[in-house]
Amino acid sequence: MLTVSNLTKVFNLGTINEKKALDGVQLHLEPGDFVTVIGSNGAGKSTLMNAIAGTFPPDQGQIILDGKDVTKLPSFKRAELVSRVFQDPMSGTAASMTIEENLIMALKRGEPRHLRWALKNKEREFFQEELKKLGLGLEGRLTTKVRLLSGGQRQALTLLMATLKKPQLLLLDEHTAALDPKTAEKVLDLTCSVTEQSHLTTLMITHNLEQALAVGNRTIMMHDGRIILDLKGTDRNNMSMNRLLEMFEKASGVHMNNDRMILAGTF
């Protein structure tokens, strides 16, 4: 499904601020894999996700998605293949537009645009059924401006928009981090339900170790732009948070002090 080969990215090359954000990353995801990504700040997690999403081209390496080389494709040309939910609930929706207007844009993602009425009764009925699954009462608020929704409602709506038209790959960039614990749990439960029902291949960044080991079927840890741990199957099922931190220290050679708080905390 997704194959990343020798992916390398250097920022501010040749300057005092030079930073190798990705250092020959190798990663392969099978169809339906749900992979959680952990690592301390600056490990390369978001850079990897940005490269896969097409936010910027890598300096070296290749990205193959569903058998297609997308390495040089800009993000807008990957729109029908890749969906993404950001950390900021305000980033995934158009605040001045209504719920139904946001949803129709998501439904038409990757299709040619025409000058005609996009919303029909059958689309509204479909949106109501899909919104009902969220359990947030939004199915009766199709004409409500998105700016009037809470952060949790907006993030749940963004998740629905990202999966309304099944993508080849779903990218979740700490999508529960900006929410209060109760709302974050609700959005995470929705995430697990949606990805399981649609058998979506998913890559999710998180700073919560407990979440990283409980969600999905595989966990990778990054450090200094490299994947240093890859856990799945029995190894992952038997892993504890303390043991995971010990493995990080051994694999990276870094003693966890403040980073221990970053990795183990709930945000």
Secondary structure as a PSIPRED ss2 file (coil, helix, strand):
# PSIPRED VFORMAT (PSIPRED V4.0)

   1 M C   1.000  0.000  0.000
   2 L E   0.000  0.000  1.000
   3 T E   0.000  0.000  1.000
   4 V E   0.000  0.000  1.000
   5 S E   0.000  0.000  1.000
   6 N E   0.000  0.000  1.000
   7 L E   0.000  0.000  1.000
   8 T E   0.000  0.000  1.000
   9 K E   0.000  0.000  1.000
  10 V E   0.000  0.000  1.000
  11 F E   0.000  0.000  1.000
  12 N C   1.000  0.000  0.000
  13 L C   1.000  0.000  0.000
  14 G C   1.000  0.000  0.000
  15 T C   1.000  0.000  0.000
  16 I C   1.000  0.000  0.000
  17 N C   1.000  0.000  0.000
  18 E C   1.000  0.000  0.000
  19 K E   0.000  0.000  1.000
  20 K E   0.000  0.000  1.000
  21 A E   0.000  0.000  1.000
  22 L E   0.000  0.000  1.000
  23 D E   0.000  0.000  1.000
  24 G E   0.000  0.000  1.000
  25 V E   0.000  0.000  1.000
  26 Q E   0.000  0.000  1.000
  27 L E   0.000  0.000  1.000
  28 H E   0.000  0.000  1.000
  29 L E   0.000  0.000  1.000
  30 E C   1.000  0.000  0.000
  31 P C   1.000  0.000  0.000
  32 G C   1.000  0.000  0.000
  33 D C   1.000  0.000  0.000
  34 F E   0.000  0.000  1.000
  35 V E   0.000  0.000  1.000
  36 T E   0.000  0.000  1.000
  37 V E   0.000  0.000  1.000
  38 I E   0.000  0.000  1.000
  39 G C   1.000  0.000  0.000
  40 S C   1.000  0.000  0.000
  41 N C   1.000  0.000  0.000
  42 G C   1.000  0.000  0.000
  43 A C   1.000  0.000  0.000
  44 G C   1.000  0.000  0.000
  45 K H   0.000  1.000  0.000
  46 S H   0.000  1.000  0.000
  47 T H   0.000  1.000  0.000
  48 L H   0.000  1.000  0.000
  49 M H   0.000  1.000  0.000
  50 N H   0.000  1.000  0.000
  51 A H   0.000  1.000  0.000
  52 I H   0.000  1.000  0.000
  53 A H   0.000  1.000  0.000
  54 G C   1.000  0.000  0.000
  55 T C   1.000  0.000  0.000
  56 F C   1.000  0.000  0.000
  57 P C   1.000  0.000  0.000
  58 P C   1.000  0.000  0.000
  59 D C   1.000  0.000  0.000
  60 Q E   0.000  0.000  1.000
  61 G E   0.000  0.000  1.000
  62 Q E   0.000  0.000  1.000
  63 I E   0.000  0.000  1.000
  64 I E   0.000  0.000  1.000
  65 L E   0.000  0.000  1.000
  66 D C   1.000  0.000  0.000
  67 G C   1.000  0.000  0.000
  68 K E   0.000  0.000  1.000
  69 D E   0.000  0.000  1.000
  70 V C   1.000  0.000  0.000
  71 T C   1.000  0.000  0.000
  72 K C   1.000  0.000  0.000
  73 L C   1.000  0.000  0.000
  74 P C   1.000  0.000  0.000
  75 S H   0.000  1.000  0.000
  76 F H   0.000  1.000  0.000
  77 K H   0.000  1.000  0.000
  78 R H   0.000  1.000  0.000
  79 A C   1.000  0.000  0.000
  80 E C   1.000  0.000  0.000
  81 L C   1.000  0.000  0.000
  82 V E   0.000  0.000  1.000
  83 S E   0.000  0.000  1.000
  84 R E   0.000  0.000  1.000
  85 V E   0.000  0.000  1.000
  86 F C   1.000  0.000  0.000
  87 Q C   1.000  0.000  0.000
  88 D C   1.000  0.000  0.000
  89 P C   1.000  0.000  0.000
  90 M C   1.000  0.000  0.000
  91 S C   1.000  0.000  0.000
  92 G C   1.000  0.000  0.000
  93 T C   1.000  0.000  0.000
  94 A C   1.000  0.000  0.000
  95 A C   1.000  0.000  0.000
  96 S C   1.000  0.000  0.000
  97 M C   1.000  0.000  0.000
  98 T E   0.000  0.000  1.000
  99 I H   0.000  1.000  0.000
 100 E H   0.000  1.000  0.000
 101 E H   0.000  1.000  0.000
 102 N H   0.000  1.000  0.000
 103 L H   0.000  1.000  0.000
 104 I H   0.000  1.000  0.000
 105 M H   0.000  1.000  0.000
 106 A H   0.000  1.000  0.000
 107 L H   0.000  1.000  0.000
 108 K C   1.000  0.000  0.000
 109 R C   1.000  0.000  0.000
 110 G C   1.000  0.000  0.000
 111 E C   1.000  0.000  0.000
 112 P C   1.000  0.000  0.000
 113 R C   1.000  0.000  0.000
 114 H C   1.000  0.000  0.000
 115 L C   1.000  0.000  0.000
 116 R C   1.000  0.000  0.000
 117 W C   1.000  0.000  0.000
 118 A C   1.000  0.000  0.000
 119 L C   1.000  0.000  0.000
 120 K C   1.000  0.000  0.000
 121 N H   0.000  1.000  0.000
 122 K H   0.000  1.000  0.000
 123 E H   0.000  1.000  0.000
 124 R H   0.000  1.000  0.000
 125 E H   0.000  1.000  0.000
 126 F H   0.000  1.000  0.000
 127 F H   0.000  1.000  0.000
 128 Q H   0.000  1.000  0.000
 129 E H   0.000  1.000  0.000
 130 E H   0.000  1.000  0.000
 131 L H   0.000  1.000  0.000
 132 K H   0.000  1.000  0.000
 133 K C   1.000  0.000  0.000
 134 L C   1.000  0.000  0.000
 135 G C   1.000  0.000  0.000
 136 L C   1.000  0.000  0.000
 137 G C   1.000  0.000  0.000
 138 L H   0.000  1.000  0.000
 139 E H   0.000  1.000  0.000
 140 G H   0.000  1.000  0.000
 141 R C   1.000  0.000  0.000
 142 L C   1.000  0.000  0.000
 143 T C   1.000  0.000  0.000
 144 T C   1.000  0.000  0.000
 145 K E   0.000  0.000  1.000
 146 V H   0.000  1.000  0.000
 147 R H   0.000  1.000  0.000
 148 L H   0.000  1.000  0.000
 149 L C   1.000  0.000  0.000
 150 S C   1.000  0.000  0.000
 151 G H   0.000  1.000  0.000
 152 G H   0.000  1.000  0.000
 153 Q H   0.000  1.000  0.000
 154 R H   0.000  1.000  0.000
 155 Q H   0.000  1.000  0.000
 156 A H   0.000  1.000  0.000
 157 L H   0.000  1.000  0.000
 158 T H   0.000  1.000  0.000
 159 L H   0.000  1.000  0.000
 160 L H   0.000  1.000  0.000
 161 M H   0.000  1.000  0.000
 162 A H   0.000  1.000  0.000
 163 T H   0.000  1.000  0.000
 164 L H   0.000  1.000  0.000
 165 K C   1.000  0.000  0.000
 166 K C   1.000  0.000  0.000
 167 P C   1.000  0.000  0.000
 168 Q C   1.000  0.000  0.000
 169 L E   0.000  0.000  1.000
 170 L E   0.000  0.000  1.000
 171 L E   0.000  0.000  1.000
 172 L E   0.000  0.000  1.000
 173 D E   0.000  0.000  1.000
 174 E C   1.000  0.000  0.000
 175 H C   1.000  0.000  0.000
 176 T C   1.000  0.000  0.000
 177 A C   1.000  0.000  0.000
 178 A C   1.000  0.000  0.000
 179 L C   1.000  0.000  0.000
 180 D C   1.000  0.000  0.000
 181 P H   0.000  1.000  0.000
 182 K H   0.000  1.000  0.000
 183 T H   0.000  1.000  0.000
 184 A H   0.000  1.000  0.000
 185 E H   0.000  1.000  0.000
 186 K H   0.000  1.000  0.000
 187 V H   0.000  1.000  0.000
 188 L H   0.000  1.000  0.000
 189 D H   0.000  1.000  0.000
 190 L H   0.000  1.000  0.000
 191 T H   0.000  1.000  0.000
 192 C H   0.000  1.000  0.000
 193 S H   0.000  1.000  0.000
 194 V H   0.000  1.000  0.000
 195 T H   0.000  1.000  0.000
 196 E H   0.000  1.000  0.000
 197 Q H   0.000  1.000  0.000
 198 S H   0.000  1.000  0.000
 199 H C   1.000  0.000  0.000
 200 L C   1.000  0.000  0.000
 201 T C   1.000  0.000  0.000
 202 T E   0.000  0.000  1.000
 203 L E   0.000  0.000  1.000
 204 M E   0.000  0.000  1.000
 205 I E   0.000  0.000  1.000
 206 T C   1.000  0.000  0.000
 207 H C   1.000  0.000  0.000
 208 N C   1.000  0.000  0.000
 209 L H   0.000  1.000  0.000
 210 E H   0.000  1.000  0.000
 211 Q H   0.000  1.000  0.000
 212 A H   0.000  1.000  0.000
 213 L H   0.000  1.000  0.000
 214 A H   0.000  1.000  0.000
 215 V C   1.000  0.000  0.000
 216 G C   1.000  0.000  0.000
 217 N C   1.000  0.000  0.000
 218 R E   0.000  0.000  1.000
 219 T E   0.000  0.000  1.000
 220 I E   0.000  0.000  1.000
 221 M E   0.000  0.000  1.000
 222 M E   0.000  0.000  1.000
 223 H E   0.000  0.000  1.000
 224 D C   1.000  0.000  0.000
 225 G C   1.000  0.000  0.000
 226 R E   0.000  0.000  1.000
 227 I E   0.000  0.000  1.000
 228 I E   0.000  0.000  1.000
 229 L E   0.000  0.000  1.000
 230 D E   0.000  0.000  1.000
 231 L E   0.000  0.000  1.000
 232 K E   0.000  0.000  1.000
 233 G H   0.000  1.000  0.000
 234 T H   0.000  1.000  0.000
 235 D H   0.000  1.000  0.000
 236 R H   0.000  1.000  0.000
 237 N H   0.000  1.000  0.000
 238 N C   1.000  0.000  0.000
 239 M C   1.000  0.000  0.000
 240 S C   1.000  0.000  0.000
 241 M H   0.000  1.000  0.000
 242 N H   0.000  1.000  0.000
 243 R H   0.000  1.000  0.000
 244 L H   0.000  1.000  0.000
 245 L H   0.000  1.000  0.000
 246 E H   0.000  1.000  0.000
 247 M H   0.000  1.000  0.000
 248 F H   0.000  1.000  0.000
 249 E H   0.000  1.000  0.000
 250 K H   0.000  1.000  0.000
 251 A H   0.000  1.000  0.000
 252 S H   0.000  1.000  0.000
 253 G C   1.000  0.000  0.000
 254 V C   1.000  0.000  0.000
 255 H C   1.000  0.000  0.000
 256 M C   1.000  0.000  0.000
 257 N C   1.000  0.000  0.000
 258 N H   0.000  1.000  0.000
 259 D H   0.000  1.000  0.000
 260 R H   0.000  1.000  0.000
 261 M H   0.000  1.000  0.000
 262 I H   0.000  1.000  0.000
 263 L H   0.000  1.000  0.000
 264 A H   0.000  1.000  0.000
 265 G C   1.000  0.000  0.000
 266 T C   1.000  0.000  0.000
 267 F C   1.000  0.000  0.000
